[in-house]
């Protein structure tokens, strides 16, 4: 009995002193990018700017990953091995799951993609950690009349469905980004993505036009939408958010 009580006391003390970790799992829109001579940033890269020192953000998102190859390559297992009770896992995939011509990444929305999301949620909970589902952030596309065009087909609705059925907190980044991009319009949204003129960066002598990946301004905006979503659903980890984050590049 004494050993049991001592063990429980030790576990209690560990839980009291343990600073929670938010693990980010996802694709290139979330991933860390080189900072030297490179205008591109993932929103997860700038996400830590919104938090105080009581929480750690570990960004495990990688370029080119879908729900499928993130598992196959062992990236998900790497996260699972580190998860502790009280941690959070923010899960955002969809961009690469859509790529039907790439069998390594393609995950059909209503079957493989859905099954993979369920697996992420279930295995996170098995570790005593907290899953949070995020719908995929939008790409930039407008029609000839300047109306925003959604390119994610059924993938966002599948995330919403899994969140409802499994009672998982949901941050609807798809809806939030669509609203902001629609309000900003075709020209203003160029500042959020990689519309880079020639010779501004040595690494991009010919410039670059990219409507999927974010500039620093875009990454900060998307991270702020995630923070807004956290507050809206009263996610307990929100207590670690800064009142006035000092935002930079």
C-alpha positions, -999 to +999 in steps of 0.1 A: +000+000+000+028+024+009+045+017-025+013+024-043+008+057-025+043+068-032+039+059-068+007+079-071+023+108-054+052+107-078+029+106-107+009+135-093+041+156-089+052+148-125+018+159-138+019+191-118+054+200-130+051+189-166+048+216-192+024+204-220+036+201-255+016+209-286+027+186-314+019+198-349+015+171-376+007+180-412+020+192-445+041+220-460+016+247-452+023+241-415+060+230-417+092+248-407+111+264-436+147+277-439+149+313-427+180+324-447+173+339-481+139+324-482+105+342-481+085+311-474+071+302-439+048+276-426+021+287-402+033+262-376+067+278-378+053+311-364+027+296-341+050+296-311+050+335-312+015+334-298+024+314-266+041+320-234+068+298-219+044+275-201+039+254-232+062+239-259+054+238-296+070+209-315+064+212-352+066+178-369+049+188-401+068+180-433+067+191-469+048+168-492+031+147-465-004+134-465-022+114-438-009+083-457+029+088-461+032+106-427+023+072-412+042+051-437+075+070-432+074+066-395+068+103-388+036+096-369+053+069-348+080+094-338+053+117-324+035+088-306+067+077-289+070+111-273+034+118-263+025+122-227-008+127-209-019+163-212-001+169-245-020+181-276-017+170-312-029+194-339-037+174-371-040+192-404-037+173-437-055+174-471-033+192-497-013+161-506-040+135-499-058+149-529-030+141-553-045+111-571-016+106-595+008+100-566+001+066-550+025+073-522+005+102-510-031+099-524-057+091-498-093+091-511-114+114-489-142+091-477-121+060-473-083+061-466-082+098-456-111+093-432-096+061-418-062+077-412-078+107-394-096+082-371-063+065-364-045+097-355-073+106-331-076+071-315-039+066-310-035+101-296-061+094-270-046+060-262-016+080-250-037+102-228-031+132-251-056+155-267-063+154-305-074+186-323-085+183-359-080+211-384-096+213-418-070+221-446-061+257-451-072+271-485-051+277-515-054+310-533-076+309-564-101+333-579-124+332-609-125+358-637-150+378-617-128+379-586-148+352-567-128+329-545-127+292-556-124+264-531-101+236-543-103+210-515-134+191-527-147+167-500-117+167-477-128+195-453-162+179-448-146+146-439-126+162-412-157+179-398-175+146-399-148+127-380-146+155-355-183+153-348-185+115-347-155+111-324-162+143-304-129+159-312-122+196-310-123+211-344-106+243-358-122+249-392-092+265-408-108+259-442-138+281-435-118+307-417-092+311-445-119+311-472-136+340-454-104+360-450-092+354-485-126+363-500-127+395-480-091+405-490-097+397-526-075+386-555-048+413-554-044+417-516-041+380-510-009+379-531+009+394-501+000+363-481+015+339-506+047+337-526+044+363-553+081+371-554+096+395-580+129+386-597+162+393-579+147+400-545+162+368-532+194+352-543+178+318-542+150+330-565+167+350-592+137+346-615+111+353-587+083+329-578+046+326-581+031+301-556-006+301-545-002+273-519+026+283-496+028+314-474+049+344-469+057+355-434+026+377-434+005+348-446+019+324-421+012+348-392-023+354-404-031+317-407-015+310-372-037+338-358-068+321-373-058+289-355-054+308-323-088+324-329-103+289-333-087+277-301-104+305-282-137+300-299-139+263-287-124+272-253-095+247-258-079+244-223-044+249-237-055+284-247-045+296-212-009+296-224-017+322-251+000+356-248-022+386-243-002+406-268+021+384-289+052+401-304+049+390-340+078+390-364+094+369-391 
